[in-house]
Amino acid sequence: MFHVFIEENAHYMDESSRRRHGSYVTYEEAWRECARIVEESVREIFDHDNSAEKNYALYQLYGLSPWFDPGKDGTAFSAAAHARAFIRKLADLKPFLD
């Protein structure tokens, strides 16, 4: 069983703001849920008029950072790395919006 927790970047290092989000049977389910949470969080703060770097800085300040213990054989989910990649993907859409 994989338990997903969410921390708010605005309350960095404040364990009292950590909340349990849910439990998932498989590693893949937990990973997908963490990815979904990050992508939703990025969408809430993303602005196509900002650079990718500025959008990432906003995510670092105000986004949600989900995580779970992958166990001894799994790879840890990186909310920061996923947010950065997703922001780049959204930023690449800008030429199609102009």
N, CA, C and O atoms as CSV, one atom per row, in Angstrom:
chain,resi,resn,atom,element,x,y,z
A,1,MET,N,N,0.848,-1.174,0.000
A,1,MET,CA,C,0.000,0.000,0.000
A,1,MET,C,C,0.898,1.244,0.000
A,1,MET,O,O,1.868,1.325,0.753
A,2,PHE,N,N,0.555,2.203,-0.856
A,2,PHE,CA,C,1.325,3.443,-0.977
A,2,PHE,C,C,0.449,4.614,-0.553
A,2,PHE,O,O,-0.612,4.849,-1.131
A,3,HIS,N,N,0.898,5.339,0.452
A,3,HIS,CA,C,0.148,6.470,0.994
A,3,HIS,C,C,0.699,7.763,0.410
A,3,HIS,O,O,1.887,8.060,0.544
A,4,VAL,N,N,-0.171,8.529,-0.239
A,4,VAL,CA,C,0.223,9.801,-0.843
A,4,VAL,C,C,-0.054,10.924,0.151
A,4,VAL,O,O,-1.132,11.014,0.739
A,5,PHE,N,N,0.945,11.768,0.317
A,5,PHE,CA,C,0.834,12.944,1.178
A,5,PHE,C,C,1.019,14.192,0.322
A,5,PHE,O,O,1.675,14.152,-0.719
A,6,ILE,N,N,0.441,15.286,0.767
A,6,ILE,CA,C,0.581,16.556,0.053
A,6,ILE,C,C,1.113,17.601,1.018
A,6,ILE,O,O,0.643,17.736,2.148
A,7,GLU,N,N,2.098,18.327,0.541
A,7,GLU,CA,C,2.613,19.476,1.280
A,7,GLU,C,C,2.469,20.702,0.400
A,7,GLU,O,O,2.582,20.619,-0.823
A,8,GLU,N,N,2.220,21.828,1.025
A,8,GLU,CA,C,2.083,23.086,0.293
A,8,GLU,C,C,3.445,23.766,0.264
A,8,GLU,O,O,4.073,23.955,1.305
A,9,ASN,N,N,3.896,24.132,-0.925
A,9,ASN,CA,C,5.195,24.787,-1.037
A,9,ASN,C,C,5.228,26.104,-0.265
A,9,ASN,O,O,6.290,26.524,0.194
A,10,ALA,N,N,4.086,26.753,-0.120
A,10,ALA,CA,C,4.029,28.009,0.632
A,10,ALA,C,C,4.348,27.796,2.112
A,10,ALA,O,O,4.693,28.738,2.826
A,11,HIS,N,N,4.229,26.548,2.560
A,11,HIS,CA,C,4.532,26.223,3.964
A,11,HIS,C,C,5.701,25.253,4.033
A,11,HIS,O,O,5.671,24.283,4.790
A,12,TYR,N,N,6.728,25.520,3.240
A,12,TYR,CA,C,7.906,24.670,3.153
A,12,TYR,C,C,8.481,24.384,4.540
A,12,TYR,O,O,8.670,25.293,5.348
A,13,MET,N,N,8.750,23.130,4.794
A,13,MET,CA,C,9.340,22.653,6.054
A,13,MET,C,C,8.383,22.735,7.239
A,13,MET,O,O,8.809,22.556,8.380
A,14,ASP,N,N,7.111,23.000,6.998
A,14,ASP,CA,C,6.112,23.054,8.067
A,14,ASP,C,C,5.312,21.758,8.012
A,14,ASP,O,O,4.330,21.650,7.278
A,15,GLU,N,N,5.746,20.779,8.800
A,15,GLU,CA,C,5.099,19.468,8.759
A,15,GLU,C,C,3.641,19.517,9.191
A,15,GLU,O,O,2.876,18.607,8.871
A,16,SER,N,N,3.242,20.554,9.907
A,16,SER,CA,C,1.846,20.647,10.340
A,16,SER,C,C,0.909,20.914,9.161
A,16,SER,O,O,-0.298,20.702,9.273
A,17,SER,N,N,1.456,21.378,8.031
A,17,SER,CA,C,0.606,21.618,6.859
A,17,SER,C,C,0.493,20.374,5.975
A,17,SER,O,O,-0.267,20.373,5.007
A,18,ARG,N,N,1.234,19.326,6.294
A,18,ARG,CA,C,1.195,18.074,5.525
A,18,ARG,C,C,-0.151,17.395,5.755
A,18,ARG,O,O,-0.650,17.334,6.879
A,19,ARG,N,N,-0.729,16.885,4.663
A,19,ARG,CA,C,-1.979,16.141,4.815
A,19,ARG,C,C,-1.923,14.851,3.996
A,19,ARG,O,O,-1.302,14.785,2.936
A,20,ARG,N,N,-2.578,13.857,4.517
A,20,ARG,CA,C,-2.647,12.574,3.814
A,20,ARG,C,C,-3.750,12.687,2.765
A,20,ARG,O,O,-4.883,13.062,3.069
A,21,HIS,N,N,-3.398,12.358,1.537
A,21,HIS,CA,C,-4.334,12.499,0.427
A,21,HIS,C,C,-5.099,11.210,0.141
A,21,HIS,O,O,-6.307,11.238,-0.093
A,22,GLY,N,N,-4.406,10.101,0.160
A,22,GLY,CA,C,-5.060,8.833,-0.145
A,22,GLY,C,C,-4.076,7.688,-0.161
A,22,GLY,O,O,-2.866,7.880,-0.037
A,23,SER,N,N,-4.614,6.495,-0.315
A,23,SER,CA,C,-3.794,5.280,-0.346
A,23,SER,C,C,-4.060,4.538,-1.644
A,23,SER,O,O,-5.190,4.492,-2.129
A,24,TYR,N,N,-2.995,3.954,-2.202
A,24,TYR,CA,C,-3.080,3.300,-3.499
A,24,TYR,C,C,-2.405,1.943,-3.425
A,24,TYR,O,O,-1.382,1.778,-2.762
A,25,VAL,N,N,-2.982,0.991,-4.103
A,25,VAL,CA,C,-2.496,-0.384,-4.044
A,25,VAL,C,C,-1.156,-0.532,-4.743
A,25,VAL,O,O,-0.284,-1.256,-4.261
A,26,THR,N,N,-0.977,0.146,-5.876
A,26,THR,CA,C,0.253,-0.039,-6.630
A,26,THR,C,C,1.085,1.240,-6.659
A,26,THR,O,O,0.582,2.347,-6.467
A,27,TYR,N,N,2.354,1.045,-6.903
A,27,TYR,CA,C,3.290,2.156,-7.078
A,27,TYR,C,C,2.827,3.054,-8.219
A,27,TYR,O,O,2.837,4.279,-8.097
A,28,GLU,N,N,2.424,2.445,-9.319
A,28,GLU,CA,C,2.015,3.200,-10.509
A,28,GLU,C,C,0.809,4.083,-10.225
A,28,GLU,O,O,0.751,5.220,-10.695
A,29,GLU,N,N,-0.157,3.573,-9.458
A,29,GLU,CA,C,-1.335,4.378,-9.108
A,29,GLU,C,C,-0.932,5.583,-8.265
A,29,GLU,O,O,-1.410,6.694,-8.494
A,30,ALA,N,N,-0.065,5.366,-7.302
A,30,ALA,CA,C,0.395,6.462,-6.444
A,30,ALA,C,C,1.174,7.487,-7.263
A,30,ALA,O,O,1.002,8.692,-7.081
A,31,TRP,N,N,2.028,7.011,-8.161
A,31,TRP,CA,C,2.812,7.911,-9.013
A,31,TRP,C,C,1.888,8.744,-9.890
A,31,TRP,O,O,2.061,9.959,-9.994
A,32,ARG,N,N,0.901,8.098,-10.527
A,32,ARG,CA,C,-0.043,8.827,-11.393
A,32,ARG,C,C,-0.833,9.866,-10.604
A,32,ARG,O,O,-1.083,10.960,-11.110
A,33,GLU,N,N,-1.225,9.549,-9.393
A,33,GLU,CA,C,-1.975,10.510,-8.583
A,33,GLU,C,C,-1.094,11.699,-8.209
A,33,GLU,O,O,-1.555,12.841,-8.234
A,34,CYS,N,N,0.147,11.448,-7.869
A,34,CYS,CA,C,1.069,12.547,-7.578
A,34,CYS,C,C,1.247,13.432,-8.810
A,34,CYS,O,O,1.247,14.658,-8.704
A,35,ALA,N,N,1.397,12.810,-9.971
A,35,ALA,CA,C,1.551,13.573,-11.210
A,35,ALA,C,C,0.306,14.412,-11.475
A,35,ALA,O,O,0.422,15.574,-11.863
A,36,ARG,N,N,-0.873,13.850,-11.275
A,36,ARG,CA,C,-2.120,14.571,-11.487
A,36,ARG,C,C,-2.220,15.781,-10.566
A,36,ARG,O,O,-2.638,16.857,-10.994
A,37,ILE,N,N,-1.844,15.610,-9.316
A,37,ILE,CA,C,-1.895,16.705,-8.341
A,37,ILE,C,C,-0.947,17.829,-8.758
A,37,ILE,O,O,-1.318,19.003,-8.719
A,38,VAL,N,N,0.267,17.474,-9.153
A,38,VAL,CA,C,1.237,18.484,-9.582
A,38,VAL,C,C,0.710,19.221,-10.807
A,38,VAL,O,O,0.764,20.450,-10.858
A,39,GLU,N,N,0.206,18.492,-11.786
A,39,GLU,CA,C,-0.268,19.124,-13.018
A,39,GLU,C,C,-1.447,20.048,-12.751
A,39,GLU,O,O,-1.532,21.126,-13.340
A,40,GLU,N,N,-2.344,19.647,-11.885
A,40,GLU,CA,C,-3.468,20.510,-11.511
A,40,GLU,C,C,-2.968,21.767,-10.802
A,40,GLU,O,O,-3.449,22.870,-11.060
A,41,SER,N,N,-2.014,21.591,-9.922
A,41,SER,CA,C,-1.438,22.716,-9.188
A,41,SER,C,C,-0.750,23.692,-10.136
A,41,SER,O,O,-0.892,24.907,-9.993
A,42,VAL,N,N,-0.004,23.161,-11.101
A,42,VAL,CA,C,0.678,24.006,-12.089
A,42,VAL,C,C,-0.342,24.771,-12.921
A,42,VAL,O,O,-0.178,25.967,-13.166
A,43,ARG,N,N,-1.394,24.084,-13.356
A,43,ARG,CA,C,-2.414,24.751,-14.177
A,43,ARG,C,C,-3.040,25.936,-13.441
A,43,ARG,O,O,-3.381,26.943,-14.061
A,44,GLU,N,N,-3.188,25.817,-12.137
A,44,GLU,CA,C,-3.808,26.885,-11.350
A,44,GLU,C,C,-2.954,28.152,-11.312
A,44,GLU,O,O,-3.494,29.252,-11.194
A,45,ILE,N,N,-1.653,28.017,-11.410
A,45,ILE,CA,C,-0.781,29.197,-11.302
A,45,ILE,C,C,-0.129,29.589,-12.615
A,45,ILE,O,O,0.465,30.662,-12.715
A,46,PHE,N,N,-0.233,28.734,-13.623
A,46,PHE,CA,C,0.475,28.948,-14.885
A,46,PHE,C,C,-0.094,30.151,-15.639
A,46,PHE,O,O,-1.308,30.348,-15.706
A,47,ASP,N,N,0.812,30.947,-16.202
A,47,ASP,CA,C,0.437,32.100,-17.020
A,47,ASP,C,C,1.304,32.083,-18.276
A,47,ASP,O,O,2.528,32.169,-18.185
A,48,HIS,N,N,0.680,31.972,-19.441
A,48,HIS,CA,C,1.434,31.892,-20.698
A,48,HIS,C,C,2.236,33.161,-20.980
A,48,HIS,O,O,3.158,33.137,-21.795
A,49,ASP,N,N,1.902,34.260,-20.323
A,49,ASP,CA,C,2.672,35.493,-20.503
A,49,ASP,C,C,3.980,35.477,-19.717
A,49,ASP,O,O,4.856,36.312,-19.943
A,50,ASN,N,N,4.108,34.526,-18.796
A,50,ASN,CA,C,5.349,34.380,-18.019
A,50,ASN,C,C,6.279,33.395,-18.714
A,50,ASN,O,O,5.836,32.543,-19.484
A,51,SER,N,N,7.553,33.517,-18.438
A,51,SER,CA,C,8.517,32.527,-18.919
A,51,SER,C,C,8.325,31.220,-18.142
A,51,SER,O,O,7.681,31.195,-17.093
A,52,ALA,N,N,8.888,30.156,-18.669
A,52,ALA,CA,C,8.838,28.878,-17.956
A,52,ALA,C,C,9.510,29.003,-16.592
A,52,ALA,O,O,9.036,28.436,-15.607
A,53,GLU,N,N,10.612,29.745,-16.537
A,53,GLU,CA,C,11.326,29.933,-15.272
A,53,GLU,C,C,10.461,30.657,-14.240
A,53,GLU,O,O,10.443,30.287,-13.066
A,54,LYS,N,N,9.744,31.691,-14.689
A,54,LYS,CA,C,8.863,32.441,-13.787
A,54,LYS,C,C,7.716,31.554,-13.304
A,54,LYS,O,O,7.355,31.580,-12.127
A,55,ASN,N,N,7.147,30.771,-14.220
A,55,ASN,CA,C,6.072,29.860,-13.820
A,55,ASN,C,C,6.575,28.815,-12.828
A,55,ASN,O,O,5.866,28.460,-11.886
A,56,TYR,N,N,7.791,28.322,-13.035
A,56,TYR,CA,C,8.348,27.355,-12.089
A,56,TYR,C,C,8.586,28.010,-10.731
A,56,TYR,O,O,8.344,27.395,-9.693
A,57,ALA,N,N,9.056,29.252,-10.736
A,57,ALA,CA,C,9.257,29.971,-9.475
A,57,ALA,C,C,7.930,30.133,-8.735
A,57,ALA,O,O,7.878,30.009,-7.512
A,58,LEU,N,N,6.867,30.408,-9.473
A,58,LEU,CA,C,5.540,30.519,-8.853
A,58,LEU,C,C,5.095,29.182,-8.275
A,58,LEU,O,O,4.513,29.127,-7.192
A,59,TYR,N,N,5.376,28.100,-9.008
A,59,TYR,CA,C,5.054,26.770,-8.487
A,59,TYR,C,C,5.813,26.513,-7.183
A,59,TYR,O,O,5.243,26.010,-6.215
A,60,GLN,N,N,7.100,26.859,-7.167
A,60,GLN,CA,C,7.897,26.643,-5.963
A,60,GLN,C,C,7.335,27.423,-4.776
A,60,GLN,O,O,7.443,26.972,-3.635
A,61,LEU,N,N,6.744,28.571,-5.028
A,61,LEU,CA,C,6.179,29.379,-3.951
A,61,LEU,C,C,4.792,28.920,-3.517
A,61,LEU,O,O,4.485,28.898,-2.325
A,62,TYR,N,N,3.945,28.550,-4.495
A,62,TYR,CA,C,2.524,28.349,-4.189
A,62,TYR,C,C,1.958,26.988,-4.557
A,62,TYR,O,O,0.807,26.698,-4.231
A,63,GLY,N,N,2.725,26.156,-5.217
A,63,GLY,CA,C,2.197,24.878,-5.687
A,63,GLY,C,C,2.094,23.822,-4.597
A,63,GLY,O,O,2.540,24.010,-3.465
A,64,LEU,N,N,1.490,22.706,-4.981
A,64,LEU,CA,C,1.385,21.557,-4.085
A,64,LEU,C,C,2.479,20.555,-4.428
A,64,LEU,O,O,2.828,20.365,-5.593
A,65,SER,N,N,3.006,19.927,-3.399
A,65,SER,CA,C,4.110,19.002,-3.573
A,65,SER,C,C,3.737,17.631,-2.986
A,65,SER,O,O,3.988,17.366,-1.810
A,66,PRO,N,N,3.139,16.769,-3.810
A,66,PRO,CA,C,2.778,15.436,-3.314
A,66,PRO,C,C,3.984,14.503,-3.300
A,66,PRO,O,O,4.944,14.686,-4.048
A,67,TRP,N,N,3.908,13.510,-2.439
A,67,TRP,CA,C,4.972,12.514,-2.367
A,67,TRP,C,C,4.437,11.239,-1.728
A,67,TRP,O,O,3.376,11.237,-1.105
A,68,PHE,N,N,5.175,10.177,-1.890
A,68,PHE,CA,C,4.860,8.915,-1.223
A,68,PHE,C,C,6.155,8.145,-1.044
A,68,PHE,O,O,7.127,8.368,-1.766
A,69,ASP,N,N,6.161,7.253,-0.094
A,69,ASP,CA,C,7.328,6.403,0.136
A,69,ASP,C,C,7.275,5.270,-0.880
A,69,ASP,O,O,6.366,4.441,-0.832
A,70,PRO,N,N,8.246,5.223,-1.806
A,70,PRO,CA,C,8.201,4.204,-2.863
A,70,PRO,C,C,8.662,2.820,-2.415
A,70,PRO,O,O,8.637,1.872,-3.200
A,71,GLY,N,N,9.074,2.703,-1.177
A,71,GLY,CA,C,9.602,1.423,-0.720
A,71,GLY,C,C,11.046,1.259,-1.151
A,71,GLY,O,O,11.600,2.115,-1.843
A,72,LYS,N,N,11.640,0.178,-0.748
A,72,LYS,CA,C,13.072,-0.005,-1.003
A,72,LYS,C,C,13.400,-0.236,-2.479
A,72,LYS,O,O,14.533,0.002,-2.898
A,73,ASP,N,N,12.431,-0.694,-3.273
A,73,ASP,CA,C,12.710,-1.023,-4.671
A,73,ASP,C,C,12.226,0.028,-5.665
A,73,ASP,O,O,12.515,-0.070,-6.858
A,74,GLY,N,N,11.496,1.029,-5.187
A,74,GLY,CA,C,10.923,2.013,-6.096
A,74,GLY,C,C,11.748,3.282,-6.195
A,74,GLY,O,O,12.655,3.523,-5.398
A,75,THR,N,N,11.417,4.077,-7.178
A,75,THR,CA,C,12.054,5.374,-7.375
A,75,THR,C,C,11.131,6.438,-6.806
A,75,THR,O,O,9.928,6.421,-7.068
A,76,ALA,N,N,11.675,7.351,-6.040
A,76,ALA,CA,C,10.859,8.402,-5.425
A,76,ALA,C,C,10.281,9.318,-6.499
A,76,ALA,O,O,10.950,9.632,-7.484
A,77,PHE,N,N,9.043,9.741,-6.304
A,77,PHE,CA,C,8.413,10.719,-7.182
A,77,PHE,C,C,8.969,12.090,-6.826
A,77,PHE,O,O,9.022,12.459,-5.653
A,78,SER,N,N,9.380,12.841,-7.835
A,78,SER,CA,C,9.874,14.203,-7.611
A,78,SER,C,C,8.846,15.194,-8.127
A,78,SER,O,O,8.699,15.372,-9.336
A,79,ALA,N,N,8.136,15.837,-7.215
A,79,ALA,CA,C,7.148,16.842,-7.606
A,79,ALA,C,C,7.830,17.991,-8.347
A,79,ALA,O,O,7.290,18.506,-9.326
A,80,ALA,N,N,8.996,18.385,-7.888
A,80,ALA,CA,C,9.708,19.497,-8.516
A,80,ALA,C,C,10.085,19.163,-9.957
A,80,ALA,O,O,9.872,19.978,-10.855
A,81,ALA,N,N,10.636,17.986,-10.184
A,81,ALA,CA,C,11.027,17.586,-11.541
A,81,ALA,C,C,9.806,17.448,-12.438
A,81,ALA,O,O,9.844,17.843,-13.603
A,82,HIS,N,N,8.728,16.891,-11.908
A,82,HIS,CA,C,7.515,16.733,-12.712
A,82,HIS,C,C,6.926,18.100,-13.043
A,82,HIS,O,O,6.487,18.325,-14.171
A,83,ALA,N,N,6.910,19.006,-12.083
A,83,ALA,CA,C,6.388,20.357,-12.323
A,83,ALA,C,C,7.212,21.061,-13.393
A,83,ALA,O,O,6.656,21.681,-14.300
A,84,ARG,N,N,8.519,20.969,-13.293
A,84,ARG,CA,C,9.396,21.630,-14.271
A,84,ARG,C,C,9.125,21.094,-15.683
A,84,ARG,O,O,9.019,21.878,-16.626
A,85,ALA,N,N,9.012,19.785,-15.838
A,85,ALA,CA,C,8.752,19.184,-17.153
A,85,ALA,C,C,7.371,19.569,-17.667
A,85,ALA,O,O,7.212,19.858,-18.853
A,86,PHE,N,N,6.379,19.576,-16.796
A,86,PHE,CA,C,5.022,19.925,-17.217
A,86,PHE,C,C,4.939,21.401,-17.600
A,86,PHE,O,O,4.243,21.752,-18.553
A,87,ILE,N,N,5.628,22.255,-16.881
A,87,ILE,CA,C,5.658,23.679,-17.211
A,87,ILE,C,C,6.306,23.885,-18.574
A,87,ILE,O,O,5.823,24.689,-19.371
A,88,ARG,N,N,7.379,23.178,-18.846
A,88,ARG,CA,C,8.016,23.281,-20.171
A,88,ARG,C,C,7.048,22.853,-21.274
A,88,ARG,O,O,6.984,23.474,-22.335
A,89,LYS,N,N,6.301,21.787,-21.009
A,89,LYS,CA,C,5.328,21.307,-21.991
A,89,LYS,C,C,4.260,22.376,-22.245
A,89,LYS,O,O,3.908,22.633,-23.396
A,90,LEU,N,N,3.745,22.998,-21.185
A,90,LEU,CA,C,2.744,24.055,-21.346
A,90,LEU,C,C,3.335,25.268,-22.047
A,90,LEU,O,O,2.682,25.879,-22.893
A,91,ALA,N,N,4.572,25.619,-21.698
A,91,ALA,CA,C,5.227,26.787,-22.319
A,91,ALA,C,C,5.429,26.559,-23.816
A,91,ALA,O,O,5.378,27.508,-24.598
A,92,ASP,N,N,5.654,25.321,-24.217
A,92,ASP,CA,C,5.848,25.013,-25.628
A,92,ASP,C,C,4.566,25.213,-26.442
A,92,ASP,O,O,4.617,25.283,-27.670
A,93,LEU,N,N,3.424,25.306,-25.765
A,93,LEU,CA,C,2.157,25.523,-26.461
A,93,LEU,C,C,1.928,26.986,-26.819
A,93,LEU,O,O,1.066,27.284,-27.646
A,94,LYS,N,N,2.679,27.905,-26.218
A,94,LYS,CA,C,2.448,29.328,-26.411
A,94,LYS,C,C,2.396,29.748,-27.881
A,94,LYS,O,O,1.507,30.520,-28.241
A,95,PRO,N,N,3.293,29.285,-28.742
A,95,PRO,CA,C,3.216,29.708,-30.147
A,95,PRO,C,C,1.874,29.386,-30.815
A,95,PRO,O,O,1.461,30.062,-31.757
A,96,PHE,N,N,1.214,28.364,-30.324
A,96,PHE,CA,C,-0.070,27.967,-30.895
A,96,PHE,C,C,-1.228,28.815,-30.359
A,96,PHE,O,O,-2.331,28.787,-30.907
A,97,LEU,N,N,-0.973,29.558,-29.298
A,97,LEU,CA,C,-2.020,30.380,-28.691
A,97,LEU,C,C,-2.019,31.807,-29.201
A,97,LEU,O,O,-3.018,32.512,-29.066
A,98,ASP,N,N,-0.905,32.246,-29.788
A,98,ASP,CA,C,-0.799,33.627,-30.271
A,98,ASP,C,C,-1.524,33.827,-31.593
A,98,ASP,O,O,-1.530,34.933,-32.133
